[in-house]
Amino acid sequence: MGQAINAKILTPALCRAARGLLDWTQSELADRSGVSRSTVRDYEGNRHDVHRATEAQLRLAFESGGVSFVSLDDDTVAVCAR
C-alpha cells in the first residue's frame, strides 16, 4: 500500500537523458546533487540501483537545473526542458 506514490521515477536512462538536456557531465551532476560521481556512473551504467534519498537528490538537482519529469498516459516518464 502506498508503493505507487513512492515508486522510483528516475531510471538510469532518464538520468542520462536529463544530463543530456542540461549538457552536464557526470561530475557536474555529482557536484550539483551532492552524490558521488562513482554513484552517478554506476547507476547510469546499470551497475546498481540507488536509494530513494539519492534519487531525490538527483531529481532535485535536475529540477533546479530546469528539467521536468512528466508522466505520460501509458505510465511511462519522460524528461523535458522547462
Rosetta constraint file for C-alpha pairs under 8 A:
AtomPair CA 2 CA 6 HARMONIC 6.65 0.50
AtomPair CA 3 CA 7 HARMONIC 5.78 0.50
AtomPair CA 8 CA 52 HARMONIC 7.15 0.50
AtomPair CA 8 CA 55 HARMONIC 7.62 0.50
AtomPair CA 9 CA 77 HARMONIC 6.94 0.50
AtomPair CA 10 CA 14 HARMONIC 5.84 0.50
AtomPair CA 10 CA 15 HARMONIC 6.25 0.50
AtomPair CA 10 CA 55 HARMONIC 6.68 0.50
AtomPair CA 10 CA 59 HARMONIC 7.35 0.50
AtomPair CA 11 CA 15 HARMONIC 6.11 0.50
AtomPair CA 12 CA 16 HARMONIC 6.33 0.50
AtomPair CA 12 CA 43 HARMONIC 5.96 0.50
AtomPair CA 12 CA 44 HARMONIC 4.41 0.50
AtomPair CA 12 CA 45 HARMONIC 7.10 0.50
AtomPair CA 12 CA 46 HARMONIC 6.59 0.50
AtomPair CA 13 CA 17 HARMONIC 6.13 0.50
AtomPair CA 13 CA 44 HARMONIC 6.79 0.50
AtomPair CA 14 CA 18 HARMONIC 5.94 0.50
AtomPair CA 14 CA 78 HARMONIC 7.30 0.50
AtomPair CA 14 CA 79 HARMONIC 6.87 0.50
AtomPair CA 15 CA 19 HARMONIC 6.22 0.50
AtomPair CA 15 CA 44 HARMONIC 6.74 0.50
AtomPair CA 16 CA 20 HARMONIC 6.13 0.50
AtomPair CA 16 CA 44 HARMONIC 6.56 0.50
AtomPair CA 17 CA 21 HARMONIC 6.25 0.50
AtomPair CA 17 CA 79 HARMONIC 7.18 0.50
AtomPair CA 18 CA 22 HARMONIC 6.41 0.50
AtomPair CA 18 CA 62 HARMONIC 6.85 0.50
AtomPair CA 18 CA 67 HARMONIC 6.68 0.50
AtomPair CA 18 CA 79 HARMONIC 6.28 0.50
AtomPair CA 18 CA 80 HARMONIC 7.66 0.50
AtomPair CA 19 CA 23 HARMONIC 5.77 0.50
AtomPair CA 19 CA 24 HARMONIC 5.05 0.50
AtomPair CA 19 CA 25 HARMONIC 6.90 0.50
AtomPair CA 19 CA 26 HARMONIC 7.71 0.50
AtomPair CA 19 CA 29 HARMONIC 7.37 0.50
AtomPair CA 19 CA 62 HARMONIC 7.72 0.50
AtomPair CA 20 CA 24 HARMONIC 6.39 0.50
AtomPair CA 21 CA 67 HARMONIC 7.62 0.50
AtomPair CA 21 CA 80 HARMONIC 7.54 0.50
AtomPair CA 21 CA 81 HARMONIC 6.84 0.50
AtomPair CA 22 CA 65 HARMONIC 7.16 0.50
AtomPair CA 22 CA 66 HARMONIC 7.72 0.50
AtomPair CA 22 CA 67 HARMONIC 7.66 0.50
AtomPair CA 24 CA 28 HARMONIC 5.62 0.50
AtomPair CA 24 CA 29 HARMONIC 6.36 0.50
AtomPair CA 25 CA 29 HARMONIC 6.38 0.50
AtomPair CA 26 CA 30 HARMONIC 6.11 0.50
AtomPair CA 26 CA 37 HARMONIC 6.20 0.50
AtomPair CA 26 CA 40 HARMONIC 6.40 0.50
AtomPair CA 26 CA 41 HARMONIC 6.80 0.50
AtomPair CA 27 CA 31 HARMONIC 6.14 0.50
AtomPair CA 27 CA 37 HARMONIC 5.55 0.50
AtomPair CA 28 CA 32 HARMONIC 6.10 0.50
AtomPair CA 29 CA 33 HARMONIC 5.91 0.50
AtomPair CA 29 CA 35 HARMONIC 7.85 0.50
AtomPair CA 29 CA 37 HARMONIC 7.78 0.50
AtomPair CA 29 CA 40 HARMONIC 7.79 0.50
AtomPair CA 29 CA 58 HARMONIC 7.51 0.50
AtomPair CA 29 CA 61 HARMONIC 7.31 0.50
AtomPair CA 30 CA 34 HARMONIC 5.64 0.50
AtomPair CA 30 CA 35 HARMONIC 4.85 0.50
AtomPair CA 30 CA 36 HARMONIC 5.37 0.50
AtomPair CA 30 CA 37 HARMONIC 5.08 0.50
AtomPair CA 30 CA 40 HARMONIC 6.77 0.50
AtomPair CA 31 CA 35 HARMONIC 7.01 0.50
AtomPair CA 31 CA 36 HARMONIC 7.74 0.50
AtomPair CA 31 CA 37 HARMONIC 7.99 0.50
AtomPair CA 32 CA 61 HARMONIC 5.85 0.50
AtomPair CA 33 CA 57 HARMONIC 5.37 0.50
AtomPair CA 33 CA 58 HARMONIC 5.40 0.50
AtomPair CA 33 CA 60 HARMONIC 7.31 0.50
AtomPair CA 33 CA 61 HARMONIC 5.14 0.50
AtomPair CA 34 CA 57 HARMONIC 7.15 0.50
AtomPair CA 35 CA 39 HARMONIC 6.72 0.50
AtomPair CA 35 CA 40 HARMONIC 7.13 0.50
AtomPair CA 35 CA 54 HARMONIC 6.97 0.50
AtomPair CA 35 CA 57 HARMONIC 7.36 0.50
AtomPair CA 35 CA 58 HARMONIC 7.51 0.50
AtomPair CA 36 CA 40 HARMONIC 6.55 0.50
AtomPair CA 37 CA 41 HARMONIC 6.08 0.50
AtomPair CA 38 CA 42 HARMONIC 5.93 0.50
AtomPair CA 39 CA 43 HARMONIC 5.93 0.50
AtomPair CA 39 CA 50 HARMONIC 7.96 0.50
AtomPair CA 40 CA 44 HARMONIC 6.02 0.50
AtomPair CA 41 CA 45 HARMONIC 6.00 0.50
AtomPair CA 42 CA 46 HARMONIC 6.20 0.50
AtomPair CA 42 CA 47 HARMONIC 4.92 0.50
AtomPair CA 42 CA 48 HARMONIC 6.13 0.50
AtomPair CA 43 CA 47 HARMONIC 5.81 0.50
AtomPair CA 43 CA 48 HARMONIC 5.43 0.50
AtomPair CA 43 CA 49 HARMONIC 5.89 0.50
AtomPair CA 43 CA 50 HARMONIC 6.77 0.50
AtomPair CA 50 CA 54 HARMONIC 6.02 0.50
AtomPair CA 50 CA 55 HARMONIC 6.32 0.50
AtomPair CA 51 CA 55 HARMONIC 6.28 0.50
AtomPair CA 52 CA 56 HARMONIC 6.10 0.50
AtomPair CA 53 CA 57 HARMONIC 6.31 0.50
AtomPair CA 54 CA 58 HARMONIC 6.29 0.50
AtomPair CA 55 CA 59 HARMONIC 6.07 0.50
AtomPair CA 56 CA 60 HARMONIC 5.99 0.50
AtomPair CA 57 CA 61 HARMONIC 6.27 0.50
AtomPair CA 58 CA 62 HARMONIC 6.29 0.50
AtomPair CA 59 CA 63 HARMONIC 5.98 0.50
AtomPair CA 60 CA 64 HARMONIC 5.92 0.50
AtomPair CA 61 CA 65 HARMONIC 6.12 0.50
AtomPair CA 62 CA 66 HARMONIC 6.42 0.50
AtomPair CA 62 CA 67 HARMONIC 5.41 0.50
AtomPair CA 62 CA 68 HARMONIC 7.76 0.50
AtomPair CA 63 CA 67 HARMONIC 4.78 0.50
AtomPair CA 63 CA 68 HARMONIC 5.93 0.50
AtomPair CA 66 CA 81 HARMONIC 5.90 0.50
AtomPair CA 66 CA 82 HARMONIC 5.45 0.50
AtomPair CA 67 CA 79 HARMONIC 6.63 0.50
AtomPair CA 67 CA 80 HARMONIC 5.70 0.50
AtomPair CA 67 CA 81 HARMONIC 4.65 0.50
AtomPair CA 67 CA 82 HARMONIC 5.71 0.50
AtomPair CA 68 CA 79 HARMONIC 5.68 0.50
AtomPair CA 68 CA 80 HARMONIC 5.38 0.50
AtomPair CA 68 CA 81 HARMONIC 6.07 0.50
AtomPair CA 68 CA 82 HARMONIC 6.06 0.50
AtomPair CA 69 CA 77 HARMONIC 6.50 0.50
AtomPair CA 69 CA 78 HARMONIC 5.74 0.50
AtomPair CA 69 CA 79 HARMONIC 4.71 0.50
AtomPair CA 69 CA 80 HARMONIC 6.65 0.50
AtomPair CA 70 CA 77 HARMONIC 5.47 0.50
AtomPair CA 70 CA 78 HARMONIC 5.17 0.50
AtomPair CA 70 CA 79 HARMONIC 6.14 0.50
AtomPair CA 70 CA 80 HARMONIC 7.53 0.50
AtomPair CA 71 CA 75 HARMONIC 6.05 0.50
AtomPair CA 71 CA 76 HARMONIC 5.87 0.50
AtomPair CA 71 CA 77 HARMONIC 4.54 0.50
AtomPair CA 71 CA 78 HARMONIC 6.47 0.50
AtomPair CA 72 CA 76 HARMONIC 5.42 0.50
AtomPair CA 72 CA 77 HARMONIC 5.91 0.50
AtomPair CA 72 CA 78 HARMONIC 7.13 0.50
